[in-house]
Amino acid sequence: MVSTRTPGYSRPRGRFTGRARTPAQTISAEPPSRPGRPPRGSSTRPFPRQRVESTFPPTLDRWNPTRLASLRWVQLLGCLIAAGWAAAFPLVSDLANQRLWGLVAAPAYAVAGLLCLTLPRRFAAEAAAVVALLGAVLAPLGLLAVTGRHQSEVMVVERSAHLLLTTGDVYLAHPVVVTDYNPYLPAMSLFGLPRQLLGNSTAFARVAGDARIWFALTFVVCLLAAWRLLRPTRDRAPLLPLAVLTASPLIALALAVGGVDLPLIGVCCLAMALAERDRTVSAGLVLALACTLKWTAWPALPVAVLLLWRLYGRRPAARTALIGIGVSTVVLLPSVLTQPQALRDQVVRFPLGMTAIRTPAGSPLPGKVLAGFGPTGHSVSLALMTMALIGVAIWLLARPPVSAIAAADLLAAGLAIAFTLAPAGRFGYLALPAVLVIWPRLAARRWSSRRPVPPSPAPDAPAPAVPRG
């Protein structure tokens, strides 16, 4: 019998584990060339040790946003800023609902800051978030809902649902006052259907049928779904980040008094997450919903399509684009055919300040300031907004996004420019780009817009040569 053992080869001693040896382990298993020293260039470790707890350089690790958010003084500073912001509304706002929110929310934020400063670290943040959520969101929202008080946007949405059920249209043919205008697309009327079904006779019906409740539920469900899609592991629940974000003045004020932009925020975040995970059909349907709520969501469709094209190719991108455009067309077509003039005047011209009755949106943003100088300033505002959006479009085509974070950043940049330079706008509109920047980063646990590169697998150990014969 011919032996197959290689001359001079001795099998390393040790227990067999069934695992393939790496080249480093094979070298280290051989006898050393010198007594007590391994061969030159060998290593007993197959891979260098990598730091996985932080993606920041050592010199910048102290400025890691996650680490900063866990510091007591940062939490206290955030609560004090929120309390000061809320306390300003009873002094400067001319809307009774906003003044009520400020009176209730400011003490809640102050108490939350006190809890951050005094309670043990292991549950101080959770207790502060609960107090802020109760005082800045649930208490004012419940009080306003029970008494039937809200901003005009809620009334417009609920009236559009009533018109949809009674006449089949969602727009008044001849608006007379500012509240007769409906600047939203037909799908927004879905949030007013619970009011038409439950009525307004009891306290429960007034709360459960309030459109703000359904705005908030859609917002929360979409952010949770986006978190589930983007999270790298399953060992962290989003309850604390979601509670902090919802209780912040950025969301709490809008949720308590109006909240009409909240579903749009959640749907846009979910669309970017679905596109990154190659959920083409779901992404197309969610984008169609966004595009039939408000026309300001239309830029989300090309951004998500380019993200899919960059990551997965032309076919998934085309599939999502066809679904989004097709479903949006089916939803918008009845209003386009039956009420084209009302759709153009109320959805496009009214928000841009081009109708006889001007929109009440009047925060002192640059576009509003320019529009205050008359027709020339109004034209300059529109021209600047158009030029800036063209620049964002060129940036999008030149550098397509490679992750949900990058896609959300591009969408946020375009929307922030549009809201800032539009002839009529509110500071509250900036909540949409702010959440688009913040939430995908919290979910993915990284602050860079680049996708992480997985480590390359270890090369297999070469098998020993077996002589023939």
C-alpha positions, 0 to 999 in steps of 0.5 A: 500500500502506498502511503499518502502522508507527506514526507516530513509532515507531522500532524499537529497535536491537539483536539480536533474541533472540526474547524478549518485552520487559518494560515496563521494558526497553521504556521503557529502550530509548526515547531518554532525555528528557535526555542521559545520564540515563534517563527518570524512573521507568524501570529497566533491571532487570525485577525487583528482586534477591531473596535466595534463599540464606536465608529468615531476616531479616537480623537472625536469619540468624546463628541459621539452624539450617543455618548453626549446624549447620555450625559446629565448636563446635556439632558438638563440643557435639552430640557431647559431649552425645551422649557424656554421654547414652550414658555415663550408661546404664552407670551408671543403667540396669538393662537389660544391653542398654542398658548395653552400648550405652552402653559402646560408643556413648560412646567413638564419640561422643567420637571423632566430636567430636574429628574435628569439631574437628581435621579440615579442615572440608570432610570433618570432618562426614562423617567424624564421622557415619561414626564415630558411625554405626559405633560407636553403631548398627552395632557394638552392633546387630551384637553384640546380634544375633549373640548373640541379645540384645534387649529384650522388644519384639522377642521379642513381635513375633517371637512374634506372627509365629509365632502368625500362621503357626501359629494364625492369631491374633497374641495369646495368649488368656490372658497370664500374665506381662508378656512375654505381652502384645502391645500392637501391632496385627496388622500389626506381626507382619510384621516378625517373619516373617523370623525364622520363615522364616530360623530361628536356626541360623547367625549370618547367620540370627540377624542377617538374621532379627532384627526390628530389622534390618527395623525399621531398613530400613523407617525408612530407606526411608520417610525417604528417600522423604519426603525425595525428595517434600519436597526443593525441588531435586535437588542435595543428597543426604540421606546426611549428615542421615540418618546424623546423625539415625540415629547420634544417641542419639534413634534409635541406642539404640532401633535397637540394643536394640529399635527397634519404634517406628522403622517407625512414625516413618518411615511417619508422615513419609512419609504427611505428605509424600505428602499434601502432594504429592497422592498420595492412593492412596499416602497412604491405603495408607501411613496404613493401614499406620501405623494397623495397626502401633500405635493411637498412629498413628491421629491421623495419619489425620485430620491427613493428610486435613485437609491434603489437604482444605486443599490440594486439596479434598474429593475427594482428602481423601475418597479418602485417608480411604476408602482408609486406613479401608477397608484398616485395617478389612480388616486389623484385622477378623479379630482384632476378630472372633476375639479381641476381648477379647485385642485390647482388653486387650493393645492398649488397656488394657495400655499405659494401665496398666489391667490386673492386670499393669502395663507395664514402661514407667516413665520418670518422666514427669508421667503416670507420676508421677501414676499412682504416687499410686494410682487417683485419680492414675491417673484424673487422668492419663487426664483430663489426657491426654484434655483435652489431646488434645481441645485439640489436636483443636480446634486442628487443626479451627480451623487445618488444616495447609497443608504437610507441616511443619505437619501433622507439627507438629500430629501431633507435638504430640498424640503428645508430649502423649499420651506425656507425660501417659499413665499409663505411658510411656518417654522413648524414645517421644518420638523419634516427635514429635522426628523428625516435627518435624526431618525434614520441615524438613531435607527441605524446607530451610525451618524455617517451617511455611508453604508458600513462595509462588512469585514472580509472573511478569513481566507481558507487554509491551503490543503497540504499537497498529497503526492501521487503514486 
